[in-house]
Amino acid sequence: MARIAVHNRTRGTELGQRVRVADNPWTRFIGLLGRGTLQQGDGLHITPCSSVHMFFMRIPLDIVYLDKENRVVKTVRDLRPWRISAGRGAKSVLELPVGTIDASGTRVGDELALEPAG
């Protein structure tokens, strides 16, 4: 599975250095299921996607919804297992460790850069 680095161009901060890309039916279906932990710098970019469910998840996540230009259209902090969330106008979603949104200062309207991890 491909990995990317995600940077907030607007704030000059980093959201993740080892973010996996889920861009086919199988990787989107599996997502982060079964993960007991998610380290800072890790995450998942799901595309295309405009909503997430936390069914069968074991850990809470920070969720960032992006439009087609990778601008933030919605953020959800600390989404707990067995919950659902959607982002109107979203074309993709970042699932990140809890605390990433606050640590990076990410807000609605920010522009993110998604680049190959190196």
PESULKA-V711576 format. One record per run of one state. SS is the DSSP state (2 for helix, 1 for strand, 0 for the rest). FROM is the first residue (numbers start at 0). TO is the last residue. If there is no record, write none. Layout:
BEGIN
SS_FROM_TO ; SS_FROM_TO
END
This chain:
BEGIN
0_0_1 ; 1_2_7 ; 0_8_11 ; 1_12_21 ; 0_22_23 ; 2_24_29 ; 0_30_40 ; 1_41_46 ; 0_47_49 ; 1_50_52 ; 0_53_59 ; 1_60_65 ; 0_66_69 ; 1_70_78 ; 0_79_82 ; 1_83_85 ; 0_86_90 ; 1_91_95 ; 0_96_98 ; 2_99_103 ; 0_104_109 ; 1_110_115 ; 0_116_117
END
